[in-house]
Amino acid sequence: MTSTVVRYQAKPDRADENQRLIEAVFADLEARQPEGFTYKVFRLADGVSFLHVAIEHDEVEKPDSLQDVPAFQAFLAGIADRCDVPPVATSATVVGGYR
């Protein structure tokens, strides 16, 4: 199981736009129903920090990729312009989880 955690800070005047783009990704995922990964996004209490967590599942023979989702590509297209602190991606190891 491979996991990636990405954290960044959006510009205060672009944080709501960033959230709308993320919501579009989840709408696209809901419509497509891809398999092979879990994807969660959190907007932190400061209102401008976002945390994305993607976990690729090993049990799926040919997993789909988040990179193949058009709304995710649209989200990525302008991320640098929307951020005060650019995204930093880190690999992570799942220690445990519940639901």
N, CA, C and O of each residue as an XYZ file, in Angstrom:
396
protein
N       0.850     -1.173      0.000
C       0.000      0.000      0.000
C       0.896      1.236      0.000
O       1.719      1.416      0.897
N       0.730      2.073     -0.999
C       1.504      3.300     -1.122
C       0.638      4.487     -0.737
O      -0.517      4.584     -1.153
N       1.193      5.382      0.052
C       0.436      6.558      0.481
C       1.236      7.824      0.207
O       2.460      7.850      0.330
N       0.512      8.868     -0.166
C       1.122     10.177     -0.386
C       0.314     11.222      0.362
O      -0.916     11.231      0.313
N       1.021     12.101      1.053
C       0.397     13.209      1.772
C       0.940     14.502      1.169
O       2.151     14.667      1.023
N       0.036     15.415      0.822
C       0.429     16.701      0.235
C      -0.175     17.817      1.071
O      -1.368     17.810      1.375
N       0.664     18.770      1.438
C       0.185     19.911      2.234
C       0.634     21.201      1.570
O       1.738     21.288      1.033
N      -0.242     22.207      1.614
C       0.078     23.520      1.048
C      -0.861     24.554      1.645
O      -1.831     24.222      2.325
N      -0.546     25.832      1.372
C      -1.416     26.929      1.801
C      -1.851     27.714      0.577
O      -1.027     28.184     -0.207
N      -3.150     27.844      0.431
C      -3.704     28.658     -0.650
C      -3.628     30.133     -0.255
O      -3.576     30.474      0.926
N      -3.623     30.984     -1.255
C      -3.728     32.415     -0.982
C      -5.104     32.653     -0.365
O      -6.082     32.040     -0.793
N      -5.196     33.535      0.632
C      -6.477     33.744      1.310
C      -7.634     34.053      0.354
O      -8.755     33.591      0.567
N      -7.367     34.827     -0.687
C      -8.445     35.184     -1.612
C      -8.724     34.092     -2.652
O      -9.616     34.248     -3.486
N      -7.963     32.982     -2.610
C      -8.150     31.894     -3.574
C      -8.526     30.576     -2.888
O      -8.735     29.569     -3.564
N      -8.615     30.575     -1.552
C      -8.885     29.341     -0.812
C     -10.259     28.752     -1.147
O     -10.391     27.537     -1.293
N     -11.272     29.599     -1.267
C     -12.606     29.091     -1.608
C     -12.634     28.525     -3.029
O     -13.280     27.508     -3.281
N     -11.941     29.177     -3.945
C     -11.821     28.666     -5.315
C     -11.136     27.298     -5.303
O     -11.564     26.371     -5.991
N     -10.069     27.189     -4.512
C      -9.354     25.925     -4.394
C     -10.286     24.821     -3.893
O     -10.262     23.700     -4.401
N     -11.103     25.150     -2.894
C     -12.040     24.163     -2.371
C     -13.054     23.755     -3.439
O     -13.378     22.574     -3.559
N     -13.555     24.711     -4.212
C     -14.515     24.379     -5.281
C     -13.888     23.431     -6.304
O     -14.546     22.505     -6.779
N     -12.631     23.661     -6.640
C     -11.943     22.768     -7.578
C     -11.793     21.367     -6.992
O     -11.936     20.374     -7.706
N     -11.507     21.286     -5.709
C     -11.411     19.990     -5.033
C     -12.778     19.307     -5.027
O     -12.873     18.106     -5.280
N     -13.822     20.055     -4.744
C     -15.174     19.487     -4.756
C     -15.528     18.949     -6.145
O     -16.231     17.945     -6.258
N     -15.046     19.608     -7.199
C     -15.273     19.126     -8.565
C     -14.555     17.797     -8.791
O     -15.061     16.929     -9.503
N     -13.381     17.638     -8.187
C     -12.665     16.359     -8.279
C     -13.508     15.255     -7.656
O     -13.650     14.178     -8.234
N     -14.065     15.518     -6.482
C     -14.874     14.492     -5.819
C     -16.163     14.189     -6.583
O     -16.624     13.048     -6.582
N     -16.741     15.184     -7.227
C     -17.923     14.945     -8.071
C     -17.543     14.057     -9.256
O     -18.291     13.149     -9.621
N     -16.396     14.318     -9.846
C     -15.909     13.501    -10.967
C     -15.628     12.076    -10.490
O     -15.979     11.113    -11.172
N     -15.001     11.942     -9.329
C     -14.734     10.611     -8.778
C     -16.040      9.861     -8.518
O     -16.139      8.667     -8.801
N     -17.023     10.548     -7.988
C     -18.323      9.919     -7.714
C     -18.950      9.412     -9.003
O     -19.529      8.326     -9.027
N     -18.840     10.181    -10.062
C     -19.425      9.780    -11.352
C     -18.647      8.623    -11.982
O     -19.249      7.730    -12.578
N     -17.334      8.629    -11.859
C     -16.483      7.627    -12.511
C     -16.341      6.336    -11.705
O     -16.178      5.260    -12.279
N     -16.401      6.442    -10.384
C     -16.239      5.293     -9.484
C     -14.933      4.517     -9.749
O     -14.969      3.299     -9.927
N     -13.787      5.209     -9.775
C     -12.533      4.482     -9.993
C     -12.217      3.568     -8.812
O     -12.690      3.780     -7.696
N     -11.417      2.559     -9.081
C     -11.032      1.609     -8.036
C      -9.529      1.630     -7.836
O      -8.772      1.997     -8.735
N      -9.116      1.237     -6.663
C      -7.699      1.068     -6.408
C      -7.063      2.124     -5.537
O      -5.875      2.031     -5.229
N      -7.826      3.132     -5.128
C      -7.243      4.133     -4.244
C      -8.317      4.784     -3.378
O      -9.507      4.778     -3.695
N      -7.844      5.336     -2.285
C      -8.662      6.158     -1.394
C      -8.081      7.561     -1.468
O      -6.864      7.738     -1.498
N      -8.961      8.555     -1.498
C      -8.500      9.940     -1.599
C      -9.321     10.786     -0.642
O     -10.551     10.775     -0.686
N      -8.634     11.517      0.220
C      -9.280     12.414      1.181
C      -8.585     13.763      1.115
O      -7.375     13.838      0.901
N      -9.355     14.829      1.300
C      -8.783     16.171      1.358
C      -9.372     16.881      2.574
O     -10.572     16.806      2.837
N      -8.511     17.562      3.298
C      -8.913     18.297      4.495
C      -8.549     19.763      4.319
O      -7.459     20.095      3.852
N      -9.480     20.637      4.700
C      -9.182     22.071      4.802
C      -8.984     22.327      6.284
O      -9.878     22.073      7.091
N      -7.819     22.826      6.636
C      -7.488     22.976      8.049
C      -8.137     24.224      8.643
O      -8.655     25.076      7.921
N      -8.098     24.313      9.962
C      -8.818     25.350     10.702
C      -8.402     26.768     10.340
O      -9.188     27.697     10.524
N      -7.187     26.962      9.829
C      -6.763     28.310      9.463
C      -7.461     28.812      8.197
O      -7.367     29.991      7.857
N      -8.164     27.907      7.501
C      -8.948     28.294      6.335
C      -8.175     28.350      5.028
O      -8.784     28.450      3.963
N      -6.846     28.287      5.081
C      -6.038     28.372      3.858
C      -5.140     27.157      3.636
O      -4.622     26.961      2.537
N      -4.957     26.349      4.665
C      -4.117     25.160      4.542
C      -4.967     23.965      4.131
O      -6.074     23.762      4.630
N      -4.417     23.177      3.201
C      -5.101     21.987      2.712
C      -4.166     20.793      2.844
O      -2.952     20.913      2.678
N      -4.749     19.648      3.144
C      -4.011     18.409      3.290
C      -4.704     17.349      2.449
O      -5.873     17.035      2.676
N      -3.981     16.795      1.474
C      -4.507     15.747      0.606
C      -3.832     14.436      0.995
O      -2.620     14.397      1.209
N      -4.614     13.367      1.087
C      -4.078     12.047      1.396
C      -4.586     11.077      0.343
O      -5.793     10.909      0.167
N      -3.652     10.439     -0.359
C      -4.001      9.433     -1.361
C      -3.356      8.118     -0.951
O      -2.157      8.058     -0.676
N      -4.169      7.066     -0.914
C      -3.685      5.738     -0.549
C      -4.017      4.793     -1.695
O      -5.182      4.603     -2.044
N      -2.988      4.210     -2.269
C      -3.184      3.233     -3.333
C      -3.320      1.854     -2.704
O      -2.510      1.463     -1.864
N      -4.349      1.122     -3.114
C      -4.639     -0.182     -2.542
C      -3.929     -1.274     -3.342
O      -3.932     -1.253     -4.572
N      -3.333     -2.206     -2.649
C      -2.597     -3.300     -3.291
C      -3.500     -4.396     -3.843
O      -3.102     -5.117     -4.757
N      -4.705     -4.532     -3.304
C      -5.540     -5.676     -3.665
C      -6.214     -5.552     -5.036
O      -6.826     -6.514     -5.500
N      -6.120     -4.415     -5.679
C      -6.718     -4.219     -6.998
C      -5.661     -4.506     -8.057
O      -4.579     -3.918     -8.041
N      -5.986     -5.428     -8.993
C      -5.008     -5.855     -9.993
C      -4.564     -4.723    -10.918
O      -3.366     -4.511    -11.108
N      -5.526     -3.991    -11.497
C      -5.213     -2.856    -12.375
C      -5.887     -1.613    -11.796
O      -6.968     -1.234    -12.245
N      -5.263     -0.977    -10.809
C      -5.912      0.174    -10.181
C      -6.016      1.374    -11.124
O      -5.164      1.589    -11.985
N      -7.078      2.138    -10.933
C      -7.217      3.401    -11.639
C      -6.257      4.411    -11.007
O      -5.738      4.187     -9.913
N      -6.031      5.503    -11.696
C      -5.136      6.532    -11.168
C      -5.883      7.849    -11.001
O      -6.663      8.249    -11.866
N      -5.641      8.502     -9.901
C      -6.199      9.837     -9.678
C      -5.732     10.785    -10.768
O      -6.463     11.699    -11.148
N      -4.534     10.580    -11.272
C      -3.976     11.428    -12.332
C      -4.801     11.380    -13.619
O      -4.727     12.297    -14.437
N      -5.581     10.323    -13.799
C      -6.388     10.169    -15.010
C      -7.754     10.856    -14.927
O      -8.511     10.836    -15.897
N      -8.072     11.454    -13.798
C      -9.373     12.098    -13.596
C      -9.295     13.536    -14.117
O      -8.499     14.327    -13.611
N     -10.114     13.889    -15.127
C     -10.041     15.226    -15.730
C     -10.165     16.375    -14.727
O      -9.443     17.366    -14.838
N     -11.060     16.257    -13.759
C     -11.222     17.340    -12.776
C      -9.967     17.482    -11.912
O      -9.644     18.585    -11.470
N      -9.263     16.385    -11.672
C      -8.013     16.460    -10.913
C      -6.948     17.180    -11.737
O      -6.175     17.970    -11.195
N      -6.904     16.913    -13.031
C      -5.973     17.618    -13.910
C      -6.284     19.120    -13.932
O      -5.371     19.946    -13.939
N      -7.578     19.468    -13.944
C      -7.976     20.885    -13.907
C      -7.555     21.520    -12.581
O      -7.109     22.667    -12.557
N      -7.695     20.782    -11.487
C      -7.270     21.263    -10.175
C      -5.766     21.540    -10.179
O      -5.325     22.585     -9.702
N      -4.987     20.612    -10.713
C      -3.530     20.764    -10.725
C      -3.057     21.902    -11.619
O      -2.021     22.511    -11.353
N      -3.807     22.191    -12.674
C      -3.372     23.153    -13.690
C      -3.000     24.517    -13.103
O      -2.026     25.119    -13.555
N      -3.730     25.018    -12.128
C      -3.458     26.354    -11.601
C      -3.012     26.373    -10.155
O      -3.064     27.417     -9.505
N      -2.572     25.229     -9.640
C      -2.268     25.161     -8.212
C      -1.175     26.149     -7.795
O      -1.277     26.750     -6.726
N      -0.154     26.327     -8.595
C       0.945     27.237     -8.213
C       0.457     28.670     -8.052
O       0.907     29.383     -7.154
N      -0.460     29.097     -8.917
C      -0.993     30.460     -8.846
C      -1.917     30.667     -7.653
O      -2.086     31.791     -7.181
N      -2.520     29.568     -7.160
C      -3.458     29.675     -6.041
C      -2.773     29.606     -4.676
O      -3.426     29.801     -3.651
N      -1.474     29.334     -4.649
C      -0.814     29.058     -3.375
C       0.132     30.162     -2.913
O       0.838     30.779     -3.710
N       0.124     30.392     -1.602
C       1.156     31.191     -0.946
C       2.324     30.283     -0.573
O       3.484     30.676     -0.699
N       2.019     29.069     -0.114
C       3.024     28.060      0.209
C       2.765     26.893     -0.731
O       1.697     26.284     -0.677
N       3.732     26.570     -1.596
C       3.493     25.538     -2.609
C       3.306     24.147     -2.011
O       3.713     23.887     -0.879
N       2.693     23.266     -2.777
C       2.474     21.898     -2.297
C       3.796     21.161     -2.052
O       4.747     21.260     -2.827
N       3.811     20.430     -0.958
C       4.929     19.552     -0.633
C       4.346     18.161     -0.467
O       3.484     17.935      0.382
N       4.824     17.226     -1.288
C       4.350     15.843     -1.242
C       5.352     14.989     -0.476
O       6.564     15.115     -0.648
N       4.818     14.121      0.370
C       5.634     13.225      1.171
C       5.034     11.837      1.112
O       3.816     11.680      1.197
N       5.875     10.832      0.967
C       5.406      9.451      1.073
C       5.113      9.170      2.538
O       5.754      9.727      3.429
N       4.155      8.315      2.772
C       3.786      7.988      4.144
C       3.476      6.493      4.231
O       3.144      5.856      3.231
N       3.587      5.956      5.421
C       3.261      4.561      5.670
C       2.017      4.507      6.548
O       1.969      5.137      7.604
N       1.020      3.759      6.114
C      -0.194      3.600      6.903
C       0.140      2.706      8.102
O       0.597      1.574      7.942
N      -0.095      3.230      9.285
C       0.139      2.477     10.505
C      -1.142      1.772     10.928
O      -1.103      0.658     11.450
N      -2.258      2.414     10.704
C      -3.546      1.846     11.058
C      -4.651      2.723     10.544
O      -4.410      3.844     10.095
N      -5.848      2.225     10.605
C      -6.990      2.993     10.162
C      -8.276      2.344     10.640
O      -8.305      1.169     11.007
N      -9.293      3.103     10.627
C     -10.613      2.607     11.001
C     -11.614      3.211     10.041
O     -11.749      4.432      9.974
N     -12.316      2.377      9.299
C     -13.312      2.760      8.293
C     -12.729      3.674      7.294
O     -13.422      4.100      6.370
